[in-house]
C-alpha cells in the first residue's frame, strides 16, 4: 500500500498532466497564446516589466536555454524586447512591450476562469487547504522559494 506521501505525489503529477492541456487550450483559443508564452509574460508583468534572463528562468522554472528560446519567439512576435544589461554585458534583460502586456491581459481573461472551472469541484475550503498544504510542502523542500500571498487577478 502506498504511503500518503506517495499518494500525494502521484495525485499531484496526475492532476498536473490532466489539467495542463485543458488550460493550454483555454489560453490558446481565447487569448491566442501558448501557455509557456503566457507564463513568461506573466512573470515579466509581475516584475514590473523587466527581468534578467537568469531571473526569468528561475521564475518560470525552465532552463535558461528554454527561456532564451521562448524569449526569442516572444521578441519575434513583438511581445518582448531584449535589452543589454549595462552592469553586466554578458547578460540581457527581457522587457515586456506594450503589445506584450495587452496580449498577456487578454490571455488572463481566458486562463483565470479556466483555472476556476478546473478546481471548482474541490470547493473553496478544499482549495484553501490544498494551497496551504502545497505551500507548506514547497517551503519545506525549498525554504527560499517565494510563497506568494493572494495574487493579482492576472496571476496564474
C-alpha positions as CSV (number, residue, x, y, z in Angstrom):
1,X,0.0,0.0,0.0
2,X,1.5,3.4,-1.0
3,X,2.2,5.9,1.7
4,X,0.3,9.2,2.0
5,X,3.3,11.0,0.6
6,X,3.4,8.6,-2.4
7,X,-0.3,9.1,-3.0
8,X,0.0,12.9,-2.8
9,X,2.9,12.9,-5.2
10,X,1.1,10.7,-7.7
11,X,-2.0,12.7,-7.4
12,X,-0.1,16.0,-7.9
13,X,1.6,14.6,-11.1
14,X,-1.6,13.1,-12.5
15,X,-3.6,16.3,-11.8
16,X,-0.9,18.4,-13.5
17,X,-0.9,16.1,-16.5
18,X,-4.7,16.2,-16.7
19,X,-5.3,20.0,-16.2
20,X,-2.3,21.5,-18.1
21,X,-3.6,20.6,-21.6
22,X,-7.0,22.0,-20.7
23,X,-5.5,25.3,-19.5
24,X,-3.3,25.4,-22.6
25,X,-6.3,25.1,-24.9
26,X,-8.2,27.8,-22.9
27,X,-5.3,30.3,-23.3
28,X,-4.6,29.4,-26.9
29,X,-8.2,29.6,-28.0
30,X,-9.3,32.7,-26.3
31,X,-6.0,34.5,-25.7
32,X,-4.1,33.3,-28.7
33,X,-1.0,32.5,-26.6
34,X,0.8,29.2,-25.9
35,X,0.7,28.7,-22.1
36,X,4.5,28.9,-22.0
37,X,4.4,32.4,-23.5
38,X,1.7,33.4,-21.0
39,X,3.9,32.3,-18.2
40,X,6.8,34.4,-19.4
41,X,4.6,37.4,-19.9
42,X,3.1,36.9,-16.5
43,X,6.4,36.9,-14.7
44,X,7.6,39.9,-16.6
45,X,4.3,41.7,-15.8
46,X,4.6,40.8,-12.1
47,X,8.2,42.1,-12.0
48,X,7.3,45.5,-13.4
49,X,8.0,44.6,-17.0
50,X,11.7,43.7,-16.8
51,X,13.9,40.8,-15.6
52,X,17.3,39.4,-16.4
53,X,17.2,36.2,-18.4
54,X,18.5,34.4,-15.2
55,X,15.8,35.8,-13.1
56,X,13.2,34.9,-15.7
57,X,14.5,31.3,-15.9
58,X,14.1,30.9,-12.1
59,X,10.6,32.3,-12.0
60,X,9.2,30.2,-14.9
61,X,11.1,27.1,-13.7
62,X,12.6,26.4,-17.0
63,X,16.2,26.0,-18.1
64,X,18.0,29.1,-19.3
65,X,18.2,27.6,-22.8
66,X,14.5,27.0,-22.9
67,X,13.7,30.5,-21.6
68,X,16.1,32.0,-24.1
69,X,14.3,30.3,-27.0
70,X,10.9,31.4,-25.6
71,X,12.1,35.0,-25.3
72,X,13.4,34.7,-28.9
73,X,9.9,33.7,-30.0
74,X,8.3,36.5,-28.0
75,X,10.7,39.0,-29.4
76,X,9.9,37.9,-32.9
77,X,6.2,38.3,-32.1
78,X,6.8,41.8,-30.7
79,X,5.7,40.9,-27.2
80,X,9.1,41.2,-25.5
81,X,12.2,43.1,-26.2
82,X,15.8,42.3,-25.2
83,X,18.0,44.9,-23.7
84,X,21.7,44.7,-22.8
85,X,22.4,44.8,-19.1
86,X,24.6,47.8,-18.7
87,X,26.0,46.4,-15.4
88,X,26.9,43.0,-16.9
89,X,27.4,42.9,-20.7
90,X,27.2,39.1,-20.6
91,X,23.5,39.2,-19.6
92,X,20.4,40.8,-21.0
93,X,17.0,41.9,-19.8
94,X,13.8,40.6,-21.2
95,X,11.4,43.6,-21.3
96,X,7.6,43.4,-21.7
97,X,6.4,45.5,-24.6
98,X,3.0,47.4,-24.6
99,X,1.7,44.8,-27.0
100,X,3.0,42.0,-24.8
101,X,1.2,43.4,-21.8
102,X,-2.0,43.7,-23.9
103,X,-1.8,40.1,-25.1
104,X,-1.0,38.9,-21.5
105,X,-4.1,40.6,-20.1
106,X,-6.2,39.2,-22.9
107,X,-4.8,35.7,-22.2
108,X,-5.6,36.2,-18.5
109,X,-9.3,36.7,-19.4
110,X,-9.3,33.1,-20.6
111,X,-6.8,31.5,-18.2
112,X,-8.2,32.6,-14.9
113,X,-11.8,31.5,-15.5
114,X,-10.4,28.2,-16.8
115,X,-8.4,27.7,-13.5
116,X,-11.6,28.4,-11.6
117,X,-13.6,25.9,-13.6
118,X,-11.0,23.2,-13.3
119,X,-10.8,23.5,-9.5
120,X,-14.4,24.3,-8.7
121,X,-15.2,20.7,-7.7
122,X,-12.8,21.0,-4.8
123,X,-14.7,23.8,-3.2
124,X,-13.4,27.0,-1.6
125,X,-12.4,25.4,1.8
126,X,-10.7,22.5,0.0
127,X,-8.8,24.9,-2.3
128,X,-7.6,26.9,0.7
129,X,-6.4,23.8,2.4
130,X,-4.8,22.4,-0.7
131,X,-3.0,25.7,-1.4
132,X,-1.8,25.8,2.2
133,X,-0.6,22.2,2.1
134,X,1.3,22.7,-1.2
135,X,2.8,25.9,0.1
136,X,4.0,24.2,3.3
137,X,5.5,21.3,1.2
138,X,7.2,23.8,-1.1
139,X,8.7,25.8,1.9
140,X,9.9,22.5,3.4
141,X,11.7,21.4,0.2
142,X,12.9,24.9,-0.8
143,X,12.9,27.4,2.0
144,X,14.0,30.2,-0.4
145,X,11.1,29.6,-2.8
146,X,8.8,32.6,-2.8
147,X,5.4,31.8,-1.4
148,X,3.1,34.5,-2.9
149,X,0.2,35.7,-1.0
150,X,-3.0,36.2,-2.9
151,X,-2.1,37.0,-6.4
152,X,-3.2,39.7,-8.7
153,X,-6.2,39.0,-10.9
154,X,-3.9,38.2,-13.9
155,X,-1.9,35.7,-11.9
156,X,-1.8,32.1,-12.8
